[in-house]
Amino acid sequence: MTSLMLARIQFGFTISFHILFPALTIGLASYLAVLEGLWLRTGRKVYIDLYQFWIKVFAVAFGMGVVSGLVMAYQFGTNWSNFSRFAGGVTGPLLAYEVLTAFFLEAGFLGVMLFGRDRVGPALHFVSTLAVALGTLVSATWILASNSWMQTPQGHEIIHGRVVPVDWLRVVLNPSFPYRLAHTVVASYLATALMVAGAAAWHLLAGRDNTRVRTMLSMALWMLLAAAPIQALIGDQHGLNTLEHQPAKLAAIEGHWERTPEGAGVPLKLFGWPDMEAEVTRYAIEIPRAGSLLLAHSWDGQIPALKDFPPADRPNSTVVFWTFRAMVGLGVLMIALAFWGLWLRRGQRIFSHRAFLRFALALSPAGLVAILAGWLTTEVGRQPWIVYGVMRTAEAVSPQHSASQVGFTLGLFVLVYFAVFGAGTAYGLRLIRKGPASNGGDAPVHGGPGEPRQPMRPLSAASEGMDAVDALAAPEVPHGH
């Protein structure tokens, strides 16, 4: 293992943890805004009950997202100093804009959102919730602008060996940015909807059938029904964009090695095993011409083949072939769950159909798994470039670190991350296990000088104790259910 490979593994490991928490905060913040808005409009206590319940989970996810995000910025300077030196003129300001807009907006209103419902008027509190939800979306916008520029760079010049932005509008609105932003935000909503639906299904299977749990499940399924087909359409357009701007990535995703004869059309490989050394996809199961229809939107359309590119410029098809299919396969299951739920709404059978509830519970982590699979497809598919067509990943790594040094820090990261974020995840699951309160929410969390409690951080909003984590074990479901 070289220092380059270990640095890539370390970055991939840490960002895989980090990407999950912002995805949940994006979805939960918007969900909380909808819940509070419905409560203000209808006056129904069920919505504020759910708001008080899910804001605790949001606080835990937000706190872990902030902690895990700090590591990402430091890694650019430690393990990827050559990249920071070369491309910092673009990536540095974009990350700074995220702090100056989104982070300051969230920090300004987060305290009011978490601790101020009994201290400010309902309208101001709702504005605070909207501001935090907007802040999560603005944060995603700047982060994805930076990542998208690395995928499809434009609006810059290379002067004295460094990237210099010459047109910020073109830097931000690079060719892949709109598709990546839409794809990521909708993925966050899907992941949150699946988590909410899974939580409701778990409580229903355990015999806790009440208005709050039913409302959770119903709202989550409506979101799935709306967002899952839209995500499929966005993914299709994103694929066309990838075909135009990153053809080697698309060829690797499809395991497509050689161009087909003119007029024959490109088959779609459903399954197989791309062999990078033999330059062939083994055991391929294909549908004739389906690749042309899906990828080029024509009966006999052609797509680039991996052999069109030098071996040194090819992404690892073995990895992205399967991560892409994992993402798409989970997306198909999400659409199936949404339409099954629509079918079962007749007679309100979605709340009692146990096979459906088990399916919803099993799919509860599917949104987060799909996000990880999509991220791996995007990032591994960009290789061997860190800035596509401009700078190779091997040129970006810090030259002064040995493999043993990077391997040692990677080991520390693995130990600390599993301990810290494992405990945080267990705490969040414990909150979900308890379920929404039946009396309109817990007692107000007081703060400020002289009060019984002075909250100082987002996790303070989740008032459950951290002791007895073994209580995570689900209550036994009666036999026969």
Summary of the structure (lengths in Angstrom):
residues: 481
radius of gyration: 23.8
end to end distance: 50.1
largest distance: 79.4
contacts: 1594
relative contact order: 0.14
helix: 69%
strand: 6%
